Amino acid sequence: MQYVQRHFRQHTYSPTYREIMVAMRWKSPNASFYTVAALAEKGLIDFTPGKRRSLVLTKSGRKY
């Protein structure tokens, strides 16, 4: 979550799954996908499936 927030502040657009993967030092972009899905389920972010750079911080996510 902190990486996504920092990326928004620095670039004003959302990171890709691959960028999240590299930042977190994971070996698969699937880990990023499942993490984003879990954050969306918790109401911290919203995204459009199948669309690149569609992550949006919700009001709750901005406070996190």
mmCIF file of the N, C-alpha and C atoms, coordinates in Angstrom:
data_MODEL
# 
_entry.id   MODEL 
# 
loop_
_atom_site.group_PDB 
_atom_site.id 
_atom_site.type_symbol 
_atom_site.label_atom_id 
_atom_site.label_alt_id 
_atom_site.label_comp_id 
_atom_site.label_asym_id 
_atom_site.label_entity_id 
_atom_site.label_seq_id 
_atom_site.pdbx_PDB_ins_code 
_atom_site.Cartn_x 
_atom_site.Cartn_y 
_atom_site.Cartn_z 
_atom_site.occupancy 
_atom_site.B_iso_or_equiv 
_atom_site.pdbx_formal_charge 
_atom_site.auth_seq_id 
_atom_site.auth_comp_id 
_atom_site.auth_asym_id 
_atom_site.auth_atom_id 
_atom_site.pdbx_PDB_model_num 
ATOM 1   N N  . MET A 1 1  ? 0.817   -1.186  0.000   1.00 0.00 ? 1  MET A N  1 
ATOM 2   C CA . MET A 1 1  ? 0.000   0.000   0.000   1.00 0.00 ? 1  MET A CA 1 
ATOM 3   C C  . MET A 1 1  ? 0.866   1.258   0.000   1.00 0.00 ? 1  MET A C  1 
ATOM 4   N N  . GLN A 1 2  ? 1.922   1.245   0.788   1.00 0.00 ? 2  GLN A N  1 
ATOM 5   C CA . GLN A 1 2  ? 2.803   2.419   0.847   1.00 0.00 ? 2  GLN A CA 1 
ATOM 6   C C  . GLN A 1 2  ? 3.467   2.683   -0.501  1.00 0.00 ? 2  GLN A C  1 
ATOM 7   N N  . TYR A 1 3  ? 3.844   1.600   -1.204  1.00 0.00 ? 3  TYR A N  1 
ATOM 8   C CA . TYR A 1 3  ? 4.469   1.795   -2.513  1.00 0.00 ? 3  TYR A CA 1 
ATOM 9   C C  . TYR A 1 3  ? 3.482   2.442   -3.482  1.00 0.00 ? 3  TYR A C  1 
ATOM 10  N N  . VAL A 1 4  ? 2.254   1.984   -3.491  1.00 0.00 ? 4  VAL A N  1 
ATOM 11  C CA . VAL A 1 4  ? 1.242   2.546   -4.394  1.00 0.00 ? 4  VAL A CA 1 
ATOM 12  C C  . VAL A 1 4  ? 1.014   4.020   -4.068  1.00 0.00 ? 4  VAL A C  1 
ATOM 13  N N  . GLN A 1 5  ? 0.891   4.352   -2.799  1.00 0.00 ? 5  GLN A N  1 
ATOM 14  C CA . GLN A 1 5  ? 0.712   5.750   -2.397  1.00 0.00 ? 5  GLN A CA 1 
ATOM 15  C C  . GLN A 1 5  ? 1.903   6.607   -2.836  1.00 0.00 ? 5  GLN A C  1 
ATOM 16  N N  . ARG A 1 6  ? 3.113   6.112   -2.609  1.00 0.00 ? 6  ARG A N  1 
ATOM 17  C CA . ARG A 1 6  ? 4.321   6.856   -2.979  1.00 0.00 ? 6  ARG A CA 1 
ATOM 18  C C  . ARG A 1 6  ? 4.397   7.052   -4.494  1.00 0.00 ? 6  ARG A C  1 
ATOM 19  N N  . HIS A 1 7  ? 4.050   6.015   -5.241  1.00 0.00 ? 7  HIS A N  1 
ATOM 20  C CA . HIS A 1 7  ? 4.082   6.104   -6.708  1.00 0.00 ? 7  HIS A CA 1 
ATOM 21  C C  . HIS A 1 7  ? 3.104   7.167   -7.201  1.00 0.00 ? 7  HIS A C  1 
ATOM 22  N N  . PHE A 1 8  ? 1.901   7.207   -6.625  1.00 0.00 ? 8  PHE A N  1 
ATOM 23  C CA . PHE A 1 8  ? 0.929   8.238   -6.987  1.00 0.00 ? 8  PHE A CA 1 
ATOM 24  C C  . PHE A 1 8  ? 1.483   9.638   -6.720  1.00 0.00 ? 8  PHE A C  1 
ATOM 25  N N  . ARG A 1 9  ? 2.095   9.825   -5.565  1.00 0.00 ? 9  ARG A N  1 
ATOM 26  C CA . ARG A 1 9  ? 2.640   11.151  -5.226  1.00 0.00 ? 9  ARG A CA 1 
ATOM 27  C C  . ARG A 1 9  ? 3.751   11.558  -6.181  1.00 0.00 ? 9  ARG A C  1 
ATOM 28  N N  . GLN A 1 10 ? 4.605   10.620  -6.550  1.00 0.00 ? 10 GLN A N  1 
ATOM 29  C CA . GLN A 1 10 ? 5.751   10.944  -7.393  1.00 0.00 ? 10 GLN A CA 1 
ATOM 30  C C  . GLN A 1 10 ? 5.398   11.083  -8.869  1.00 0.00 ? 10 GLN A C  1 
ATOM 31  N N  . HIS A 1 11 ? 4.444   10.305  -9.359  1.00 0.00 ? 11 HIS A N  1 
ATOM 32  C CA . HIS A 1 11 ? 4.184   10.244  -10.796 1.00 0.00 ? 11 HIS A CA 1 
ATOM 33  C C  . HIS A 1 11 ? 2.787   10.688  -11.215 1.00 0.00 ? 11 HIS A C  1 
ATOM 34  N N  . THR A 1 12 ? 1.862   10.830  -10.295 1.00 0.00 ? 12 THR A N  1 
ATOM 35  C CA . THR A 1 12 ? 0.465   11.198  -10.526 1.00 0.00 ? 12 THR A CA 1 
ATOM 36  C C  . THR A 1 12 ? -0.307  10.181  -11.373 1.00 0.00 ? 12 THR A C  1 
ATOM 37  N N  . TYR A 1 13 ? 0.211   8.977   -11.508 1.00 0.00 ? 13 TYR A N  1 
ATOM 38  C CA . TYR A 1 13 ? -0.521  7.880   -12.143 1.00 0.00 ? 13 TYR A CA 1 
ATOM 39  C C  . TYR A 1 13 ? -0.157  6.597   -11.412 1.00 0.00 ? 13 TYR A C  1 
ATOM 40  N N  . SER A 1 14 ? -0.955  5.579   -11.616 1.00 0.00 ? 14 SER A N  1 
ATOM 41  C CA . SER A 1 14 ? -0.769  4.354   -10.836 1.00 0.00 ? 14 SER A CA 1 
ATOM 42  C C  . SER A 1 14 ? 0.335   3.468   -11.414 1.00 0.00 ? 14 SER A C  1 
ATOM 43  N N  . PRO A 1 15 ? 0.928   2.631   -10.577 1.00 0.00 ? 15 PRO A N  1 
ATOM 44  C CA . PRO A 1 15 ? 1.949   1.699   -11.052 1.00 0.00 ? 15 PRO A CA 1 
ATOM 45  C C  . PRO A 1 15 ? 1.303   0.503   -11.752 1.00 0.00 ? 15 PRO A C  1 
ATOM 46  N N  . THR A 1 16 ? 2.059   -0.152  -12.609 1.00 0.00 ? 16 THR A N  1 
ATOM 47  C CA . THR A 1 16 ? 1.600   -1.393  -13.234 1.00 0.00 ? 16 THR A CA 1 
ATOM 48  C C  . THR A 1 16 ? 1.867   -2.543  -12.272 1.00 0.00 ? 16 THR A C  1 
ATOM 49  N N  . TYR A 1 17 ? 1.273   -3.696  -12.568 1.00 0.00 ? 17 TYR A N  1 
ATOM 50  C CA . TYR A 1 17 ? 1.535   -4.875  -11.742 1.00 0.00 ? 17 TYR A CA 1 
ATOM 51  C C  . TYR A 1 17 ? 3.024   -5.208  -11.758 1.00 0.00 ? 17 TYR A C  1 
ATOM 52  N N  . ARG A 1 18 ? 3.658   -5.063  -12.900 1.00 0.00 ? 18 ARG A N  1 
ATOM 53  C CA . ARG A 1 18 ? 5.091   -5.366  -13.011 1.00 0.00 ? 18 ARG A CA 1 
ATOM 54  C C  . ARG A 1 18 ? 5.922   -4.404  -12.169 1.00 0.00 ? 18 ARG A C  1 
ATOM 55  N N  . GLU A 1 19 ? 5.566   -3.125  -12.162 1.00 0.00 ? 19 GLU A N  1 
ATOM 56  C CA . GLU A 1 19 ? 6.291   -2.157  -11.335 1.00 0.00 ? 19 GLU A CA 1 
ATOM 57  C C  . GLU A 1 19 ? 6.126   -2.485  -9.844  1.00 0.00 ? 19 GLU A C  1 
ATOM 58  N N  . ILE A 1 20 ? 4.934   -2.896  -9.449  1.00 0.00 ? 20 ILE A N  1 
ATOM 59  C CA . ILE A 1 20 ? 4.718   -3.303  -8.059  1.00 0.00 ? 20 ILE A CA 1 
ATOM 60  C C  . ILE A 1 20 ? 5.573   -4.519  -7.752  1.00 0.00 ? 20 ILE A C  1 
ATOM 61  N N  . MET A 1 21 ? 5.590   -5.490  -8.688  1.00 0.00 ? 21 MET A N  1 
ATOM 62  C CA . MET A 1 21 ? 6.378   -6.711  -8.515  1.00 0.00 ? 21 MET A CA 1 
ATOM 63  C C  . MET A 1 21 ? 7.860   -6.384  -8.296  1.00 0.00 ? 21 MET A C  1 
ATOM 64  N N  . VAL A 1 22 ? 8.409   -5.525  -9.121  1.00 0.00 ? 22 VAL A N  1 
ATOM 65  C CA . VAL A 1 22 ? 9.824   -5.163  -9.019  1.00 0.00 ? 22 VAL A CA 1 
ATOM 66  C C  . VAL A 1 22 ? 10.098  -4.432  -7.699  1.00 0.00 ? 22 VAL A C  1 
ATOM 67  N N  . ALA A 1 23 ? 9.227   -3.500  -7.345  1.00 0.00 ? 23 ALA A N  1 
ATOM 68  C CA . ALA A 1 23 ? 9.418   -2.730  -6.111  1.00 0.00 ? 23 ALA A CA 1 
ATOM 69  C C  . ALA A 1 23 ? 9.373   -3.623  -4.876  1.00 0.00 ? 23 ALA A C  1 
ATOM 70  N N  . MET A 1 24 ? 8.532   -4.643  -4.910  1.00 0.00 ? 24 MET A N  1 
ATOM 71  C CA . MET A 1 24 ? 8.390   -5.536  -3.761  1.00 0.00 ? 24 MET A CA 1 
ATOM 72  C C  . MET A 1 24 ? 9.350   -6.729  -3.828  1.00 0.00 ? 24 MET A C  1 
ATOM 73  N N  . ARG A 1 25 ? 10.117  -6.810  -4.902  1.00 0.00 ? 25 ARG A N  1 
ATOM 74  C CA . ARG A 1 25 ? 11.081  -7.896  -5.132  1.00 0.00 ? 25 ARG A CA 1 
ATOM 75  C C  . ARG A 1 25 ? 10.416  -9.272  -5.189  1.00 0.00 ? 25 ARG A C  1 
ATOM 76  N N  . TRP A 1 26 ? 9.226   -9.293  -5.798  1.00 0.00 ? 26 TRP A N  1 
ATOM 77  C CA . TRP A 1 26 ? 8.541   -10.558 -6.021  1.00 0.00 ? 26 TRP A CA 1 
ATOM 78  C C  . TRP A 1 26 ? 8.995   -11.119 -7.353  1.00 0.00 ? 26 TRP A C  1 
ATOM 79  N N  . LYS A 1 27 ? 8.798   -12.403 -7.569  1.00 0.00 ? 27 LYS A N  1 
ATOM 80  C CA . LYS A 1 27 ? 9.243   -13.052 -8.798  1.00 0.00 ? 27 LYS A CA 1 
ATOM 81  C C  . LYS A 1 27 ? 8.142   -13.171 -9.848  1.00 0.00 ? 27 LYS A C  1 
ATOM 82  N N  . SER A 1 28 ? 6.917   -12.891 -9.481  1.00 0.00 ? 28 SER A N  1 
ATOM 83  C CA . SER A 1 28 ? 5.797   -13.052 -10.401 1.00 0.00 ? 28 SER A CA 1 
ATOM 84  C C  . SER A 1 28 ? 4.840   -11.872 -10.303 1.00 0.00 ? 28 SER A C  1 
ATOM 85  N N  . PRO A 1 29 ? 4.357   -11.378 -11.451 1.00 0.00 ? 29 PRO A N  1 
ATOM 86  C CA . PRO A 1 29 ? 3.361   -10.307 -11.406 1.00 0.00 ? 29 PRO A CA 1 
ATOM 87  C C  . PRO A 1 29 ? 2.023   -10.778 -10.827 1.00 0.00 ? 29 PRO A C  1 
ATOM 88  N N  . ASN A 1 30 ? 1.806   -12.097 -10.758 1.00 0.00 ? 30 ASN A N  1 
ATOM 89  C CA . ASN A 1 30 ? 0.583   -12.612 -10.146 1.00 0.00 ? 30 ASN A CA 1 
ATOM 90  C C  . ASN A 1 30 ? 0.480   -12.207 -8.688  1.00 0.00 ? 30 ASN A C  1 
ATOM 91  N N  . ALA A 1 31 ? 1.599   -12.139 -7.992  1.00 0.00 ? 31 ALA A N  1 
ATOM 92  C CA . ALA A 1 31 ? 1.595   -11.699 -6.592  1.00 0.00 ? 31 ALA A CA 1 
ATOM 93  C C  . ALA A 1 31 ? 1.057   -10.273 -6.501  1.00 0.00 ? 31 ALA A C  1 
ATOM 94  N N  . SER A 1 32 ? 1.438   -9.438  -7.453  1.00 0.00 ? 32 SER A N  1 
ATOM 95  C CA . SER A 1 32 ? 0.936   -8.061  -7.490  1.00 0.00 ? 32 SER A CA 1 
ATOM 96  C C  . SER A 1 32 ? -0.564  -8.047  -7.729  1.00 0.00 ? 32 SER A C  1 
ATOM 97  N N  . PHE A 1 33 ? -1.018  -8.872  -8.662  1.00 0.00 ? 33 PHE A N  1 
ATOM 98  C CA . PHE A 1 33 ? -2.443  -8.925  -8.977  1.00 0.00 ? 33 PHE A CA 1 
ATOM 99  C C  . PHE A 1 33 ? -3.263  -9.314  -7.750  1.00 0.00 ? 33 PHE A C  1 
ATOM 100 N N  . TYR A 1 34 ? -2.839  -10.356 -7.047  1.00 0.00 ? 34 TYR A N  1 
ATOM 101 C CA . TYR A 1 34 ? -3.581  -10.812 -5.880  1.00 0.00 ? 34 TYR A CA 1 
ATOM 102 C C  . TYR A 1 34 ? -3.518  -9.800  -4.733  1.00 0.00 ? 34 TYR A C  1 
ATOM 103 N N  . THR A 1 35 ? -2.401  -9.104  -4.608  1.00 0.00 ? 35 THR A N  1 
ATOM 104 C CA . THR A 1 35 ? -2.289  -8.067  -3.581  1.00 0.00 ? 35 THR A CA 1 
ATOM 105 C C  . THR A 1 35 ? -3.225  -6.906  -3.890  1.00 0.00 ? 35 THR A C  1 
ATOM 106 N N  . VAL A 1 36 ? -3.263  -6.480  -5.149  1.00 0.00 ? 36 VAL A N  1 
ATOM 107 C CA . VAL A 1 36 ? -4.164  -5.398  -5.563  1.00 0.00 ? 36 VAL A CA 1 
ATOM 108 C C  . VAL A 1 36 ? -5.618  -5.820  -5.338  1.00 0.00 ? 36 VAL A C  1 
ATOM 109 N N  . ALA A 1 37 ? -5.937  -7.059  -5.683  1.00 0.00 ? 37 ALA A N  1 
ATOM 110 C CA . ALA A 1 37 ? -7.303  -7.553  -5.479  1.00 0.00 ? 37 ALA A CA 1 
ATOM 111 C C  . ALA A 1 37 ? -7.668  -7.539  -3.989  1.00 0.00 ? 37 ALA A C  1 
ATOM 112 N N  . ALA A 1 38 ? -6.733  -7.922  -3.127  1.00 0.00 ? 38 ALA A N  1 
ATOM 113 C CA . ALA A 1 38 ? -6.987  -7.924  -1.686  1.00 0.00 ? 38 ALA A CA 1 
ATOM 114 C C  . ALA A 1 38 ? -7.177  -6.499  -1.166  1.00 0.00 ? 38 ALA A C  1 
ATOM 115 N N  . LEU A 1 39 ? -6.373  -5.557  -1.661  1.00 0.00 ? 39 LEU A N  1 
ATOM 116 C CA . LEU A 1 39 ? -6.521  -4.161  -1.242  1.00 0.00 ? 39 LEU A CA 1 
ATOM 117 C C  . LEU A 1 39 ? -7.860  -3.593  -1.717  1.00 0.00 ? 39 LEU A C  1 
ATOM 118 N N  . ALA A 1 40 ? -8.289  -4.000  -2.903  1.00 0.00 ? 40 ALA A N  1 
ATOM 119 C CA . ALA A 1 40 ? -9.589  -3.556  -3.414  1.00 0.00 ? 40 ALA A CA 1 
ATOM 120 C C  . ALA A 1 40 ? -10.720 -4.141  -2.575  1.00 0.00 ? 40 ALA A C  1 
ATOM 121 N N  . GLU A 1 41 ? -10.580 -5.390  -2.181  1.00 0.00 ? 41 GLU A N  1 
ATOM 122 C CA . GLU A 1 41 ? -11.598 -6.025  -1.344  1.00 0.00 ? 41 GLU A CA 1 
ATOM 123 C C  . GLU A 1 41 ? -11.726 -5.328  0.009   1.00 0.00 ? 41 GLU A C  1 
ATOM 124 N N  . LYS A 1 42 ? -10.617 -4.815  0.514   1.00 0.00 ? 42 LYS A N  1 
ATOM 125 C CA . LYS A 1 42 ? -10.627 -4.087  1.788   1.00 0.00 ? 42 LYS A CA 1 
ATOM 126 C C  . LYS A 1 42 ? -11.111 -2.646  1.618   1.00 0.00 ? 42 LYS A C  1 
ATOM 127 N N  . GLY A 1 43 ? -11.311 -2.226  0.361   1.00 0.00 ? 43 GLY A N  1 
ATOM 128 C CA . GLY A 1 43 ? -11.810 -0.881  0.103   1.00 0.00 ? 43 GLY A CA 1 
ATOM 129 C C  . GLY A 1 43 ? -10.743 0.195   0.096   1.00 0.00 ? 43 GLY A C  1 
ATOM 130 N N  . LEU A 1 44 ? -9.470  -0.193  0.000   1.00 0.00 ? 44 LEU A N  1 
ATOM 131 C CA . LEU A 1 44 ? -8.384  0.789   0.023   1.00 0.00 ? 44 LEU A CA 1 
ATOM 132 C C  . LEU A 1 44 ? -8.056  1.337   -1.359  1.00 0.00 ? 44 LEU A C  1 
ATOM 133 N N  . ILE A 1 45 ? -8.305  0.528   -2.386  1.00 0.00 ? 45 ILE A N  1 
ATOM 134 C CA . ILE A 1 45 ? -8.085  0.974   -3.762  1.00 0.00 ? 45 ILE A CA 1 
ATOM 135 C C  . ILE A 1 45 ? -9.233  0.480   -4.624  1.00 0.00 ? 45 ILE A C  1 
ATOM 136 N N  . ASP A 1 46 ? -9.322  1.035   -5.806  1.00 0.00 ? 46 ASP A N  1 
ATOM 137 C CA . ASP A 1 46 ? -10.282 0.581   -6.803  1.00 0.00 ? 46 ASP A CA 1 
ATOM 138 C C  . ASP A 1 46 ? -9.503  0.447   -8.103  1.00 0.00 ? 46 ASP A C  1 
ATOM 139 N N  . PHE A 1 47 ? -9.930  -0.459  -8.974  1.00 0.00 ? 47 PHE A N  1 
ATOM 140 C CA . PHE A 1 47 ? -9.256  -0.621  -10.255 1.00 0.00 ? 47 PHE A CA 1 
ATOM 141 C C  . PHE A 1 47 ? -10.213 -1.200  -11.278 1.00 0.00 ? 47 PHE A C  1 
ATOM 142 N N  . THR A 1 48 ? -9.874  -1.034  -12.557 1.00 0.00 ? 48 THR A N  1 
ATOM 143 C CA . THR A 1 48 ? -10.641 -1.598  -13.646 1.00 0.00 ? 48 THR A CA 1 
ATOM 144 C C  . THR A 1 48 ? -9.895  -2.810  -14.163 1.00 0.00 ? 48 THR A C  1 
ATOM 145 N N  . PRO A 1 49 ? -10.460 -4.013  -14.002 1.00 0.00 ? 49 PRO A N  1 
ATOM 146 C CA . PRO A 1 49 ? -9.774  -5.217  -14.482 1.00 0.00 ? 49 PRO A CA 1 
ATOM 147 C C  . PRO A 1 49 ? -9.471  -5.141  -15.978 1.00 0.00 ? 49 PRO A C  1 
ATOM 148 N N  . GLY A 1 50 ? -8.270  -5.549  -16.343 1.00 0.00 ? 50 GLY A N  1 
ATOM 149 C CA . GLY A 1 50 ? -7.866  -5.568  -17.741 1.00 0.00 ? 50 GLY A CA 1 
ATOM 150 C C  . GLY A 1 50 ? -7.365  -4.240  -18.290 1.00 0.00 ? 50 GLY A C  1 
ATOM 151 N N  . LYS A 1 51 ? -7.409  -3.195  -17.497 1.00 0.00 ? 51 LYS A N  1 
ATOM 152 C CA . LYS A 1 51 ? -6.954  -1.882  -17.956 1.00 0.00 ? 51 LYS A CA 1 
ATOM 153 C C  . LYS A 1 51 ? -5.686  -1.502  -17.210 1.00 0.00 ? 51 LYS A C  1 
ATOM 154 N N  . ARG A 1 52 ? -4.647  -1.127  -17.940 1.00 0.00 ? 52 ARG A N  1 
ATOM 155 C CA . ARG A 1 52 ? -3.375  -0.758  -17.326 1.00 0.00 ? 52 ARG A CA 1 
ATOM 156 C C  . ARG A 1 52 ? -3.475  0.567   -16.592 1.00 0.00 ? 52 ARG A C  1 
ATOM 157 N N  . ARG A 1 53 ? -2.736  0.657   -15.508 1.00 0.00 ? 53 ARG A N  1 
ATOM 158 C CA . ARG A 1 53 ? -2.630  1.883   -14.706 1.00 0.00 ? 53 ARG A CA 1 
ATOM 159 C C  . ARG A 1 53 ? -3.990  2.429   -14.293 1.00 0.00 ? 53 ARG A C  1 
ATOM 160 N N  . SER A 1 54 ? -4.895  1.530   -13.910 1.00 0.00 ? 54 SER A N  1 
ATOM 161 C CA . SER A 1 54 ? -6.242  1.968   -13.529 1.00 0.00 ? 54 SER A CA 1 
ATOM 162 C C  . SER A 1 54 ? -6.453  2.006   -12.021 1.00 0.00 ? 54 SER A C  1 
ATOM 163 N N  . LEU A 1 55 ? -5.396  1.801   -11.240 1.00 0.00 ? 55 LEU A N  1 
ATOM 164 C CA . LEU A 1 55 ? -5.538  1.845   -9.784  1.00 0.00 ? 55 LEU A CA 1 
ATOM 165 C C  . LEU A 1 55 ? -5.894  3.257   -9.343  1.00 0.00 ? 55 LEU A C  1 
ATOM 166 N N  . VAL A 1 56 ? -6.831  3.339   -8.415  1.00 0.00 ? 56 VAL A N  1 
ATOM 167 C CA . VAL A 1 56 ? -7.241  4.617   -7.846  1.00 0.00 ? 56 VAL A CA 1 
ATOM 168 C C  . VAL A 1 56 ? -7.333  4.422   -6.339  1.00 0.00 ? 56 VAL A C  1 
ATOM 169 N N  . LEU A 1 57 ? -6.706  5.290   -5.593  1.00 0.00 ? 57 LEU A N  1 
ATOM 170 C CA . LEU A 1 57 ? -6.821  5.235   -4.134  1.00 0.00 ? 57 LEU A CA 1 
ATOM 171 C C  . LEU A 1 57 ? -8.206  5.710   -3.727  1.00 0.00 ? 57 LEU A C  1 
ATOM 172 N N  . THR A 1 58 ? -8.855  4.945   -2.877  1.00 0.00 ? 58 THR A N  1 
ATOM 173 C CA . THR A 1 58 ? -10.148 5.377   -2.349  1.00 0.00 ? 58 THR A CA 1 
ATOM 174 C C  . THR A 1 58 ? -9.897  6.351   -1.198  1.00 0.00 ? 58 THR A C  1 
ATOM 175 N N  . LYS A 1 59 ? -10.974 6.913   -0.684  1.00 0.00 ? 59 LYS A N  1 
ATOM 176 C CA . LYS A 1 59 ? -10.835 7.822   0.455   1.00 0.00 ? 59 LYS A CA 1 
ATOM 177 C C  . LYS A 1 59 ? -10.174 7.111   1.627   1.00 0.00 ? 59 LYS A C  1 
ATOM 178 N N  . SER A 1 60 ? -10.559 5.856   1.868   1.00 0.00 ? 60 SER A N  1 
ATOM 179 C CA . SER A 1 60 ? -9.956  5.066   2.935   1.00 0.00 ? 60 SER A CA 1 
ATOM 180 C C  . SER A 1 60 ? -8.473  4.800   2.648   1.00 0.00 ? 60 SER A C  1 
ATOM 181 N N  . GLY A 1 61 ? -8.139  4.546   1.389   1.00 0.00 ? 61 GLY A N  1 
ATOM 182 C CA . GLY A 1 61 ? -6.762  4.276   1.008   1.00 0.00 ? 61 GLY A CA 1 
ATOM 183 C C  . GLY A 1 61 ? -5.858  5.472   1.162   1.00 0.00 ? 61 GLY A C  1 
ATOM 184 N N  . ARG A 1 62 ? -6.381  6.661   0.950   1.00 0.00 ? 62 ARG A N  1 
ATOM 185 C CA . ARG A 1 62 ? -5.573  7.868   1.119   1.00 0.00 ? 62 ARG A CA 1 
ATOM 186 C C  . ARG A 1 62 ? -5.250  8.116   2.585   1.00 0.00 ? 62 ARG A C  1 
ATOM 187 N N  . LYS A 1 63 ? -6.117  7.650   3.492   1.00 0.00 ? 63 LYS A N  1 
ATOM 188 C CA . LYS A 1 63 ? -5.903  7.833   4.924   1.00 0.00 ? 63 LYS A CA 1 
ATOM 189 C C  . LYS A 1 63 ? -4.974  6.781   5.504   1.00 0.00 ? 63 LYS A C  1 
ATOM 190 N N  . TYR A 1 64 ? -4.855  5.649   4.841   1.00 0.00 ? 64 TYR A N  1 
ATOM 191 C CA . TYR A 1 64 ? -4.099  4.502   5.340   1.00 0.00 ? 64 TYR A CA 1 
ATOM 192 C C  . TYR A 1 64 ? -2.651  4.819   5.553   1.00 0.00 ? 64 TYR A C  1 
# 
